[in-house]
Amino acid sequence: MRRRRAARLAVTYAVIAVAWILLSDGMLLTLGLSAEDIAAYSVLKGIGFVVVTSVSLYALVDRFVFTLERREREYRDLFEHNPNPMWFYDLDTLVFLRVNDAAVAKYGYSAEDFEAMTIADIRPPEDLERLYVNLEAVRSGAASDVNESGAWRHITKDGRVLWVDITSHITEFEGRPAEAVVVRDLTEAHEARQELFRLRRERLLVERPSPAGPKAESATTDG
């Protein structure tokens, strides 16, 4: 889309420039002016064309820069003030490039701590193989543009285990290949589900009949 717009702008400029040259030169010839006058007017019309196109290009570039800065500001605000932890990490080195305030609050690391770490540092060792398999899929393009990689375990600075859902997409960060990551904390839901399973198991154990059966219990009572 961006390249198509740039190409359309370049073609439009070229068409206008060629049309101006041909039409203006033709008009000068029809006026019956001397060669000296034609040369002078040609210089003037050339200067006029440069001035007009310079002003037009300035307006277009200024509008483009303004739109770009506004979008960057909106995206930065969305990133920094998002209630969910978010970060960018380098796809080659896995180093955290930037984290938002929610990530600092949730994981207990400072922004400076994160910048000295990789995304492998917040995972338990037994989950690293799965992480590297997922990364290989992302780097090779096998993963979708929006990568919903499912539930993961993360480790906070104080050693707590968080169950999280990860959504990410490939982007660039200051010219480096990166992934933007959004983290949704599932810890409370996971713990509630585990507690529910525990209670169900305990109830099944309580309700399970005696291995000898009700007749054995009756005979023992009669004796």
N, C-alpha and C positions, 0 to 999 in steps of 0.2 A: 504494500500500500504506500509506504513512504517513498520507495524508489519510483513508483508509478506517478506519484504527485510531482516529484522532482523532475522526471522526464517530461511530464506535461508542461511544467513551467518553462523548461528549457526550450521545448519546441515552440511554445507560444511566443517566447521572447524572440526566437530566430525568425519566425514568420512575420512578426511586427517589424523587426529590424529590416528584413529584406523588402517588405512592402513599403516602408518609409523611404528607403534608398531609391527604389524604382519610381515610385510615384512623385517624390519630391524632385528628382532629377528630370523626370518628364515634364513637370510643371515649369521648371526653370527654362527648359528648351522651348516651350510653347510661348513664353513671354517675349522672345526675340531679343534677349539681352546680349550684351557683348561678352566676349570670353572672359574679360577681367571681372565683369559683374557676376557672371555665373560662378567663377572661382570664389569670389568673395561670399556670395550667398551660400555656396556649398560649404564653406568653412562655418558660416553662421548656423546653417541647419544641422551640421554635424555637431557643433557645440550644444545646440538646443536639444538634439537627440540624446547626447550624453547626459545633460542635466536632467531631462525628464526621466530617462531610464534609471539614473542614479537615485533620484528621489523615489521612484517606484520600487526599486530593489531595497532601498532603506526601509520603506514602509513594510514590505513583505518580510524582510529579515527581522525587523523589530516585532512584528506581529507573531512570527514563528518563535522567537526567543521568549516573548511574553507568555505564549501558550505553553511552551516547554517548561519554563520556570514555574508557572502555575501548577502544571501537572506534577512536577517534581515536589513542589511544596505540599500538594494534597497527598501524594504518596508518602512523603516523609512523615506528615502528621498522622496518617493512617497507621504507619509502621510504629512510630514512637508512642502513640497513645492507644494502641490496640490493647484491650484487656487480656488477650492471649499472648503467651510468649512467642516472639518472632525473632528470627535471625537470618543473616546471610552467611554462607560459608563458601570457601574456595573449593571448587570441584576437584582441583588437582592436589592440593595439600591437605584438604579437610579442615583447615584452620578457620575459626570463627572470624568473620570480617566485621560484623556489627550485630549487636543485640539490642533489643528494646528494654524499656524499664520493667515490663512484666516478666521478662526472662530473668533479669537480675533479682527481682523480688521472689520469684518462684524457686530458683535454683540456689540462691544464696551467694553466688559468685558476683564479684564486681565486673563492670564492663572491661576493666583492664585484665582481670583474671581470665575472662572469656577469650580475649584477644591473644592470650598466650596458650590457649588450649585448642584441641581439635574436637570434632563431634564424636570421635571415638572415646574421648576422655570422660564423657558423661554416660557411658554405657557399661553394663557389667561385662566382664571378659567373655562369658559364654554366649553373648549376643553379637559379638564382633563379626563372626563368620557370616551371619545373616545380613549384617550391615554392609559388608564388602560385596556380597552378592547383589544387594539392592543398588549399591553405587555403580557397579559394573553395568547393570541394566540401564541406569540413568545416563551414564557416559556414552554407552553404545547407541542410545536412542531407542532401546527396546521399551523403555517406560513411556507412558503417555505424557503429553505436555504438562498436565496437572497430575502429579504422582501422589496418589492416596495409598501410602504404603502400609497402612493399618496400625495396629497396636504395638507399642514398643515399651521397653523399660528404660528409664533414665535414672541416674543417680545424682542427688543433690550434693552440695558441699558438705552437709552434715551427715551424709551417708543414707539418707532416706531414699526409698525406691518409689519412683513415680511411674504409674502406668499412663501412657500418653498416646494420643492419636496424631499421626503426622500427615500433613498435606504440604506438598512442595511443588515448585516449578523452576525450570532452568531459566537463568537470566544472566545479565552481566552486572558486575559491581566494580565501578571505577576501572573498566576495561578488562576485568578478569572474569573468566567463566565461573559462574557461581550458581547456587541454588538458594531461593528464598523459601523459608520454612515457617509454617504456622503450626503451633503445638496446642493441642486441646487436652487438658488434664482429665484423665478418666479414673484417677486413683480412688476417689470416693465411691464411684459406681462399681469399680472392680472389687473393692473391699466389701461393699454391701452384697455383691453377688457371691463372694466367697463365704461370707457369714451365712447367707441363705442356704448355700450348699451344706455347710457344717450343721446347721440346725436340722436340715432334712435328713442327713445321715444319722444324727443322734436320734431323731424320731423313729427312723426305720429300725435302729438297733433296739429301741425300747419296745416297739410294737412287734418285733420278730418273735414268733412262737418258740417255745422251748424245744430243743432237738429231740427229746423223748416223746413229745406230743402230749395232748391232754389226757390220754388214758393212763400213761405212766404217772402223771401227776395225781390222777384220781386214785390209782392203786396205792400210791404212797400215802395219801391222806387216809384211806380206809384202814391201812395196816396200823 
